[in-house]
Amino acid sequence: MRGVLYDGEHLMVTDRLEVTDPSHDQVVVRIGAAGVCHSDISMINGTVGSMIPAPFVLGHEGAGVVDAVGSQVTTVKVGDHVVLTTIDNCGRCAVCVTGHPTLCQNSKLAQVMARAARSNQPTSYDELPAYFRLDGKPILGMANTGVFAERVVVSEGQAIAIDKSVPFTSACLIGCALLTGAGAVFNRAHVYRGDSVAVIGVGGIGISCIQAARIAGATKIIAVDALASKESMARQFGATHFVDARATDATAAVVEMTGGGVNYSFECVGAQATMTAAIDMLGPGGSTVILGVGGRDMAVPLAPFKLYQNKSVLGCRYGAARAADDIPALVDLYLQGRLLLDEMVSAVYPLEDVRRAFDDLEAGKLARGVLTLAD
């Protein structure tokens, strides 16, 4: 089968991949479409460094059809349409049962990735199961998925059934961009009606923040981007104001627009300057949620006095999502016409054009680009 590999130096499309049979608690999914995310680029350009040894299969934002299930799988069946998530959880520990499954440390993946993050060393094939085979040899998939391939094997908890009327090209965005951005608004910040919000970075995650803020009832939603061309896109999804960060001091503009600063700011870029700006544009009692992925060694200078007026800086992993509940809820919002997913897809590419999709993403041409993989 076909898939996109990174071998440590080069990006390539191969037709020499295979997947293993599912074990008792696993699911085989035939991928219909996969979103192209900056995290995919970060895995190969050195921004975060690879957490897994090369070669590996790229991609982590996907949707498709269940092809096969293990003997103990009960939540999905063959033929179901599913959105894939990158995080599995046990469902039994204290953080899981209190509604914080992204904090679960009981899965093998969570334990291995935590160790890798502490040591700054990649994982190995001895630590994680390799569901892909390249010329018969085991290789891993990015973020426990590897959706830039025609088929993947995932744990049962990573495959969430959805309504079959949602096109795969739209559904795939739910598994990363939408869960991360909307989850940050709904689950981490708890934006409330009447709140003011600033979103720095109008990409897939930023647009998801904007939409969620609109749905939550925020009355002032300020989009900030260094590309003036992003204004129409931001307003389409719910921004009430736009700041061109190249043409003006974004922090000063946001503070002036809100009479003292926003209730919530969402940083969706991953740069030191934008993280600093997100904090500086807060009003009293405000909170910044950091969503952008910076380099491992990047530091943000922060004078504690900046937080004196009950301000806070919040980390946010994967939108603090509860995937089994959040994904169906987001699909319902889409089916009601309140959440715009189809409109987030700027371009669709065949798998073989993955490099062009990456180039367009880095050039700022896309809200989200999507690769199609259906047979």
KAKA-V747106 format. One record per residue. N is the residue number from 1. PHI is phi in degrees with one decimal (NA if undefined). OMEGA is omega as a letter, one per 20 degrees, with the letter a starting at -180 (* if undefined). D_FIRST is the distance of its C-alpha to the first C-alpha in Angstrom with 2 decimals. Layout:
n=N phi=PHI omega=OMEGA d_first=D_FIRST
n=N phi=PHI omega=OMEGA d_first=D_FIRST
//
This chain:
n=1 phi=NA omega=a d_first=0.00
n=2 phi=-88.7 omega=r d_first=3.81
n=3 phi=-170.5 omega=r d_first=6.79
n=4 phi=-105.6 omega=a d_first=10.48
n=5 phi=-112.3 omega=r d_first=12.30
n=6 phi=-119.5 omega=a d_first=16.04
n=7 phi=-99.4 omega=a d_first=17.42
n=8 phi=102.0 omega=r d_first=20.97
n=9 phi=-136.1 omega=a d_first=21.98
n=10 phi=-128.7 omega=r d_first=19.32
n=11 phi=-94.8 omega=a d_first=16.73
n=12 phi=-149.5 omega=r d_first=13.72
n=13 phi=-103.3 omega=a d_first=10.42
n=14 phi=-127.3 omega=r d_first=7.94
n=15 phi=-115.3 omega=a d_first=4.96
n=16 phi=-105.6 omega=a d_first=6.03
n=17 phi=-88.1 omega=r d_first=5.11
n=18 phi=-140.3 omega=r d_first=6.02
n=19 phi=-122.3 omega=r d_first=8.70
n=20 phi=-77.1 omega=r d_first=12.20
n=21 phi=-71.7 omega=a d_first=14.29
n=22 phi=-74.4 omega=r d_first=16.63
n=23 phi=-81.0 omega=a d_first=20.14
n=24 phi=-60.9 omega=a d_first=23.22
n=25 phi=-115.5 omega=a d_first=23.13
n=26 phi=-118.7 omega=a d_first=19.48
n=27 phi=-133.2 omega=r d_first=17.28
n=28 phi=-100.1 omega=a d_first=13.61
n=29 phi=-120.9 omega=r d_first=13.04
n=30 phi=-86.7 omega=a d_first=10.73
n=31 phi=-73.3 omega=r d_first=11.46
n=32 phi=-93.4 omega=a d_first=13.60
n=33 phi=-156.6 omega=a d_first=15.02
n=34 phi=-140.0 omega=r d_first=15.70
n=35 phi=-78.1 omega=r d_first=19.03
n=36 phi=-102.6 omega=a d_first=19.77
n=37 phi=-120.8 omega=r d_first=22.49
n=38 phi=-60.0 omega=r d_first=24.93
n=39 phi=-64.2 omega=r d_first=23.87
n=40 phi=-62.7 omega=r d_first=20.52
n=41 phi=-66.9 omega=a d_first=22.76
n=42 phi=-62.7 omega=r d_first=25.15
n=43 phi=-71.8 omega=a d_first=22.63
n=44 phi=-115.8 omega=a d_first=22.33
n=45 phi=-104.3 omega=r d_first=25.83
n=46 phi=91.6 omega=a d_first=27.90
n=47 phi=-60.1 omega=r d_first=29.47
n=48 phi=-110.1 omega=a d_first=28.67
n=49 phi=76.9 omega=a d_first=27.13
n=50 phi=-75.4 omega=r d_first=23.94
n=51 phi=-87.2 omega=a d_first=24.43
n=52 phi=-132.3 omega=a d_first=21.61
n=53 phi=-74.1 omega=r d_first=21.09
n=54 phi=-82.3 omega=j d_first=18.84
n=55 phi=-78.9 omega=r d_first=16.13
n=56 phi=-144.2 omega=r d_first=14.68
n=57 phi=-89.4 omega=a d_first=12.20
n=58 phi=-80.6 omega=r d_first=14.40
n=59 phi=100.1 omega=a d_first=15.40
n=60 phi=-146.9 omega=a d_first=17.62
n=61 phi=-120.4 omega=a d_first=18.76
n=62 phi=-142.4 omega=r d_first=16.61
n=63 phi=-146.6 omega=a d_first=17.09
n=64 phi=-174.5 omega=a d_first=15.32
n=65 phi=-114.5 omega=r d_first=15.82
n=66 phi=-69.8 omega=a d_first=16.33
n=67 phi=-96.2 omega=a d_first=14.26
n=68 phi=-159.0 omega=r d_first=16.18
n=69 phi=-134.6 omega=r d_first=19.10
n=70 phi=-72.9 omega=a d_first=21.05
n=71 phi=-64.9 omega=a d_first=24.48
n=72 phi=-106.8 omega=r d_first=26.48
n=73 phi=-76.6 omega=a d_first=24.68
n=74 phi=-125.2 omega=a d_first=27.22
n=75 phi=-87.9 omega=r d_first=26.60
n=76 phi=-136.7 omega=r d_first=23.54
n=77 phi=-136.9 omega=r d_first=22.41
n=78 phi=-57.4 omega=a d_first=19.60
n=79 phi=97.8 omega=r d_first=19.56
n=80 phi=-66.4 omega=r d_first=21.11
n=81 phi=-90.1 omega=a d_first=20.20
n=82 phi=-135.0 omega=r d_first=20.11
n=83 phi=-100.3 omega=a d_first=20.58
n=84 phi=-97.7 omega=r d_first=19.27
n=85 phi=-116.5 omega=a d_first=21.77
n=86 phi=-88.2 omega=a d_first=21.58
n=87 phi=-116.3 omega=r d_first=24.64
n=88 phi=-104.8 omega=r d_first=25.32
n=89 phi=-148.1 omega=a d_first=28.93
n=90 phi=-78.3 omega=a d_first=31.04
n=91 phi=79.2 omega=a d_first=33.13
n=92 phi=-123.3 omega=a d_first=36.22
n=93 phi=-76.6 omega=a d_first=37.63
n=94 phi=-60.5 omega=a d_first=40.35
n=95 phi=-71.5 omega=r d_first=38.21
n=96 phi=-67.3 omega=a d_first=35.83
n=97 phi=-74.6 omega=r d_first=38.68
n=98 phi=-100.0 omega=r d_first=40.54
n=99 phi=88.7 omega=r d_first=37.76
n=100 phi=-129.9 omega=a d_first=36.23
n=101 phi=-65.4 omega=r d_first=32.87
n=102 phi=-69.8 omega=r d_first=31.48
n=103 phi=-95.2 omega=a d_first=34.17
n=104 phi=-61.7 omega=r d_first=33.10
n=105 phi=-115.3 omega=a d_first=32.98
n=106 phi=-90.0 omega=r d_first=32.37
n=107 phi=-80.8 omega=r d_first=28.61
n=108 phi=-59.2 omega=a d_first=27.28
n=109 phi=-60.6 omega=a d_first=25.30
n=110 phi=-60.5 omega=a d_first=28.53
n=111 phi=-66.5 omega=a d_first=30.55
n=112 phi=-68.0 omega=a d_first=28.27
n=113 phi=-68.0 omega=r d_first=27.81
n=114 phi=-64.4 omega=r d_first=31.59
n=115 phi=-66.0 omega=r d_first=32.30
n=116 phi=-63.6 omega=r d_first=29.98
n=117 phi=-66.0 omega=a d_first=31.73
n=118 phi=-67.5 omega=a d_first=35.13
n=119 phi=-90.9 omega=a d_first=34.49
n=120 phi=59.1 omega=r d_first=32.39
n=121 phi=-120.4 omega=r d_first=30.11
n=122 phi=-68.4 omega=r d_first=26.33
n=123 phi=-74.1 omega=a d_first=25.08
n=124 phi=-128.4 omega=r d_first=23.83
n=125 phi=-66.7 omega=r d_first=21.42
n=126 phi=-74.8 omega=a d_first=24.59
n=127 phi=-94.9 omega=a d_first=25.26
n=128 phi=-124.5 omega=r d_first=22.05
n=129 phi=-69.7 omega=r d_first=19.43
n=130 phi=-103.7 omega=a d_first=16.03
n=131 phi=-86.3 omega=r d_first=13.40
n=132 phi=-94.1 omega=r d_first=10.45
n=133 phi=-129.6 omega=r d_first=10.19
n=134 phi=-118.0 omega=a d_first=9.89
n=135 phi=53.1 omega=r d_first=11.09
n=136 phi=85.4 omega=a d_first=12.49
n=137 phi=-100.5 omega=a d_first=14.40
n=138 phi=-70.5 omega=r d_first=14.59
n=139 phi=-138.5 omega=a d_first=14.16
n=140 phi=-96.4 omega=r d_first=15.27
n=141 phi=-110.1 omega=r d_first=14.40
n=142 phi=-59.4 omega=r d_first=17.12
n=143 phi=53.9 omega=r d_first=19.86
n=144 phi=63.7 omega=r d_first=18.51
n=145 phi=-134.3 omega=a d_first=15.62
n=146 phi=79.2 omega=a d_first=13.13
n=147 phi=-81.4 omega=r d_first=12.42
n=148 phi=-82.5 omega=r d_first=11.01
n=149 phi=-145.7 omega=a d_first=7.51
n=150 phi=-68.8 omega=r d_first=6.29
n=151 phi=-142.1 omega=r d_first=7.77
n=152 phi=-136.1 omega=r d_first=10.62
n=153 phi=-115.4 omega=a d_first=13.46
n=154 phi=-134.5 omega=r d_first=16.91
n=155 phi=-68.9 omega=a d_first=20.52
n=156 phi=-53.8 omega=a d_first=22.27
n=157 phi=-68.6 omega=r d_first=24.45
n=158 phi=-90.9 omega=a d_first=21.69
n=159 phi=-113.9 omega=a d_first=20.72
n=160 phi=-110.1 omega=a d_first=23.65
n=161 phi=-67.1 omega=r d_first=24.02
n=162 phi=-134.0 omega=r d_first=25.23
n=163 phi=-61.4 omega=a d_first=26.81
n=164 phi=-72.0 omega=a d_first=24.45
n=165 phi=-79.6 omega=a d_first=26.44
n=166 phi=-81.0 omega=r d_first=25.10
n=167 phi=-61.1 omega=r d_first=22.50
n=168 phi=-59.6 omega=a d_first=19.26
n=169 phi=-63.1 omega=r d_first=20.13
n=170 phi=-93.2 omega=a d_first=23.33
n=171 phi=-60.1 omega=a d_first=22.39
n=172 phi=-61.4 omega=a d_first=19.96
n=173 phi=-66.7 omega=a d_first=23.05
n=174 phi=-64.5 omega=a d_first=24.82
n=175 phi=-70.4 omega=r d_first=22.82
n=176 phi=-138.3 omega=a d_first=24.20
n=177 phi=-55.3 omega=a d_first=26.50
n=178 phi=-73.0 omega=r d_first=28.39
n=179 phi=-59.8 omega=a d_first=28.71
n=180 phi=-68.9 omega=a d_first=29.86
n=181 phi=-71.8 omega=a d_first=32.29
n=182 phi=-66.2 omega=r d_first=33.65
n=183 phi=-62.0 omega=r d_first=33.77
n=184 phi=-60.8 omega=r d_first=35.85
n=185 phi=-74.1 omega=a d_first=38.31
n=186 phi=-80.2 omega=a d_first=38.51
n=187 phi=-95.9 omega=a d_first=38.02
n=188 phi=-97.3 omega=a d_first=39.18
n=189 phi=-84.8 omega=a d_first=41.80
n=190 phi=58.3 omega=r d_first=42.88
n=191 phi=-59.0 omega=a d_first=43.93
n=192 phi=-121.3 omega=a d_first=46.73
n=193 phi=-59.3 omega=a d_first=48.32
n=194 phi=90.2 omega=a d_first=50.55
n=195 phi=-70.5 omega=r d_first=48.81
n=196 phi=-108.4 omega=a d_first=48.14
n=197 phi=-136.7 omega=r d_first=44.73
n=198 phi=-119.4 omega=r d_first=43.48
n=199 phi=-121.3 omega=a d_first=39.79
n=200 phi=-99.8 omega=a d_first=39.09
n=201 phi=105.6 omega=a d_first=35.92
n=202 phi=-99.3 omega=r d_first=34.75
n=203 phi=-111.5 omega=a d_first=30.98
n=204 phi=-60.1 omega=a d_first=28.61
n=205 phi=-72.7 omega=r d_first=30.36
n=206 phi=-61.5 omega=r d_first=33.78
n=207 phi=-61.9 omega=r d_first=33.41
n=208 phi=-65.4 omega=r d_first=32.46
n=209 phi=-62.2 omega=a d_first=35.64
n=210 phi=-59.8 omega=a d_first=37.68
n=211 phi=-61.6 omega=a d_first=36.56
n=212 phi=-64.7 omega=r d_first=37.22
n=213 phi=-63.2 omega=r d_first=40.60
n=214 phi=-62.0 omega=a d_first=41.49
n=215 phi=-64.7 omega=a d_first=40.61
n=216 phi=-71.6 omega=r d_first=42.56
n=217 phi=102.4 omega=r d_first=45.59
n=218 phi=-59.9 omega=a d_first=45.99
n=219 phi=-99.6 omega=r d_first=48.54
n=220 phi=-130.3 omega=a d_first=48.01
n=221 phi=-122.1 omega=a d_first=44.43
n=222 phi=-105.1 omega=r d_first=44.47
n=223 phi=-91.8 omega=a d_first=41.34
n=224 phi=-124.9 omega=r d_first=41.56
n=225 phi=-153.7 omega=r d_first=39.44
n=226 phi=-83.1 omega=r d_first=40.07
n=227 phi=-110.5 omega=a d_first=38.80
n=228 phi=-61.4 omega=a d_first=41.37
n=229 phi=-65.9 omega=a d_first=38.80
n=230 phi=-81.1 omega=a d_first=37.31
n=231 phi=-61.3 omega=a d_first=40.51
n=232 phi=-62.1 omega=r d_first=39.76
n=233 phi=-64.0 omega=a d_first=36.38
n=234 phi=-60.3 omega=a d_first=38.07
n=235 phi=-68.9 omega=r d_first=40.81
n=236 phi=-58.4 omega=a d_first=38.46
n=237 phi=-94.9 omega=r d_first=37.06
n=238 phi=132.3 omega=r d_first=40.48
n=239 phi=-65.5 omega=r d_first=42.01
n=240 phi=-94.1 omega=a d_first=45.76
n=241 phi=-141.1 omega=r d_first=46.34
n=242 phi=-138.3 omega=r d_first=44.52
n=243 phi=-120.6 omega=r d_first=45.44
n=244 phi=-83.7 omega=a d_first=44.45
n=245 phi=-69.5 omega=r d_first=44.29
n=246 phi=-83.9 omega=a d_first=44.86
n=247 phi=-96.0 omega=a d_first=47.99
n=248 phi=-151.2 omega=r d_first=49.69
n=249 phi=-75.8 omega=a d_first=50.00
n=250 phi=-62.1 omega=a d_first=47.47
n=251 phi=-62.7 omega=a d_first=49.15
n=252 phi=-61.7 omega=a d_first=52.58
n=253 phi=-65.1 omega=a d_first=51.36
n=254 phi=-66.8 omega=r d_first=49.75
n=255 phi=-61.2 omega=r d_first=52.83
n=256 phi=-66.4 omega=a d_first=55.08
n=257 phi=-61.9 omega=a d_first=53.11
n=258 phi=-104.7 omega=r d_first=53.32
n=259 phi=67.5 omega=r d_first=56.82
n=260 phi=138.1 omega=r d_first=55.87
n=261 phi=123.7 omega=a d_first=52.15
n=262 phi=-86.2 omega=r d_first=49.31
n=263 phi=-72.1 omega=a d_first=48.79
n=264 phi=-141.6 omega=r d_first=45.13
n=265 phi=-125.1 omega=a d_first=43.05
n=266 phi=-122.4 omega=a d_first=39.28
n=267 phi=-95.0 omega=a d_first=37.95
n=268 phi=-121.5 omega=a d_first=34.42
n=269 phi=-112.0 omega=a d_first=34.31
n=270 phi=93.1 omega=r d_first=34.50
n=271 phi=-117.1 omega=a d_first=37.39
n=272 phi=-58.6 omega=a d_first=40.73
n=273 phi=-63.5 omega=a d_first=42.77
n=274 phi=-74.8 omega=r d_first=41.11
n=275 phi=-65.8 omega=r d_first=41.37
n=276 phi=-62.4 omega=r d_first=45.05
n=277 phi=-62.4 omega=a d_first=45.58
n=278 phi=-60.3 omega=r d_first=44.03
n=279 phi=-72.5 omega=a d_first=46.59
n=280 phi=-69.5 omega=a d_first=49.46
n=281 phi=-92.5 omega=r d_first=49.05
n=282 phi=-78.0 omega=r d_first=49.60
n=283 phi=-88.9 omega=r d_first=52.80
n=284 phi=-54.4 omega=a d_first=54.77
n=285 phi=79.3 omega=a d_first=52.78
n=286 phi=-80.3 omega=a d_first=49.50
n=287 phi=-131.7 omega=r d_first=46.11
n=288 phi=-102.0 omega=r d_first=43.36
n=289 phi=-111.3 omega=a d_first=39.77
n=290 phi=-92.4 omega=r d_first=37.57
n=291 phi=-114.2 omega=r d_first=33.95
n=292 phi=-65.9 omega=a d_first=33.06
n=293 phi=-100.1 omega=r d_first=31.41
n=294 phi=-91.7 omega=r d_first=33.67
n=295 phi=-64.1 omega=a d_first=33.45
n=296 phi=-57.2 omega=a d_first=34.13
n=297 phi=-99.6 omega=a d_first=37.59
n=298 phi=-70.0 omega=r d_first=38.59
n=299 phi=-123.2 omega=r d_first=41.87
n=300 phi=-115.7 omega=r d_first=43.67
n=301 phi=-66.4 omega=a d_first=47.48
n=302 phi=-144.2 omega=r d_first=49.15
n=303 phi=-78.8 omega=a d_first=52.88
n=304 phi=-53.1 omega=a d_first=53.44
n=305 phi=-60.5 omega=r d_first=56.16
n=306 phi=-61.6 omega=a d_first=53.53
n=307 phi=-97.5 omega=a d_first=52.63
n=308 phi=-56.3 omega=a d_first=56.29
n=309 phi=-87.3 omega=r d_first=56.39
n=310 phi=58.4 omega=r d_first=54.00
n=311 phi=-87.4 omega=a d_first=50.92
n=312 phi=-147.0 omega=r d_first=47.67
n=313 phi=-119.1 omega=a d_first=44.35
n=314 phi=-115.5 omega=r d_first=41.42
n=315 phi=-79.0 omega=a d_first=38.07
n=316 phi=-153.8 omega=r d_first=35.28
n=317 phi=-94.9 omega=r d_first=32.00
n=318 phi=54.3 omega=r d_first=29.41
n=319 phi=67.6 omega=a d_first=32.27
n=320 phi=46.7 omega=a d_first=33.84
n=321 phi=-74.8 omega=r d_first=31.65
n=322 phi=-113.7 omega=a d_first=31.94
n=323 phi=-53.7 omega=a d_first=28.52
n=324 phi=-63.0 omega=r d_first=29.24
n=325 phi=-99.3 omega=a d_first=32.32
n=326 phi=-69.5 omega=a d_first=31.65
n=327 phi=-63.2 omega=r d_first=28.41
n=328 phi=-60.4 omega=r d_first=30.05
n=329 phi=-66.0 omega=r d_first=33.17
n=330 phi=-66.7 omega=r d_first=31.42
n=331 phi=-62.9 omega=r d_first=29.77
n=332 phi=-60.3 omega=r d_first=33.30
n=333 phi=-62.3 omega=r d_first=34.66
n=334 phi=-65.0 omega=a d_first=32.06
n=335 phi=-66.5 omega=r d_first=32.95
n=336 phi=-82.0 omega=a d_first=36.60
n=337 phi=83.6 omega=a d_first=36.13
n=338 phi=-87.5 omega=a d_first=37.32
n=339 phi=-113.4 omega=a d_first=34.05
n=340 phi=-94.7 omega=r d_first=32.44
n=341 phi=-106.1 omega=a d_first=28.65
n=342 phi=-55.3 omega=a d_first=27.81
n=343 phi=-71.9 omega=r d_first=30.27
n=344 phi=-76.2 omega=a d_first=28.55
n=345 phi=-83.4 omega=a d_first=25.56
n=346 phi=-79.6 omega=a d_first=26.84
n=347 phi=-158.1 omega=r d_first=23.89
n=348 phi=-119.5 omega=a d_first=20.42
n=349 phi=-125.5 omega=r d_first=17.90
n=350 phi=-68.6 omega=a d_first=14.62
n=351 phi=-52.9 omega=a d_first=11.95
n=352 phi=-66.0 omega=a d_first=13.02
n=353 phi=-98.7 omega=a d_first=16.53
n=354 phi=-59.4 omega=a d_first=16.17
n=355 phi=-64.0 omega=r d_first=19.00
n=356 phi=-64.7 omega=r d_first=21.25
n=357 phi=-62.8 omega=r d_first=20.73
n=358 phi=-62.6 omega=a d_first=21.82
n=359 phi=-62.8 omega=r d_first=24.74
n=360 phi=-65.3 omega=r d_first=25.90
n=361 phi=-64.1 omega=a d_first=25.84
n=362 phi=-68.2 omega=r d_first=27.93
n=363 phi=-81.2 omega=r d_first=30.25
n=364 phi=78.3 omega=a d_first=31.11
n=365 phi=-84.9 omega=a d_first=29.98
n=366 phi=-121.3 omega=q d_first=27.94
n=367 phi=-76.7 omega=r d_first=28.75
n=368 phi=-151.0 omega=r d_first=25.04
n=369 phi=-100.3 omega=a d_first=22.16
n=370 phi=-131.2 omega=r d_first=19.04
n=371 phi=-95.5 omega=r d_first=15.47
n=372 phi=-103.5 omega=a d_first=14.02
n=373 phi=-129.4 omega=a d_first=10.45
n=374 phi=-59.0 omega=r d_first=11.43
n=375 phi=-61.6 omega=* d_first=10.10
//
